[in-house]
Amino acid sequence: MKYYKNLLVWQKSHELTLDVYATLQSFPKEEIFGSVSQMKRSTS
């Protein structure tokens, strides 16, 4: 698919990823290598 960014599914998943990353910035520093790392991998 040449223009995948025009697909609604790609746009929604990208929006979800940005939302997750924004939310994870507010997590405590001690969670960075635990939960945060897992959540980032699951959205990528």
Secondary structure, DSSP 8 states (H G I E B T S, - for coil): ---GGGSHHHHHHHHHHHHHHHHHTTS-GGGIIIIIHHHHHHH-
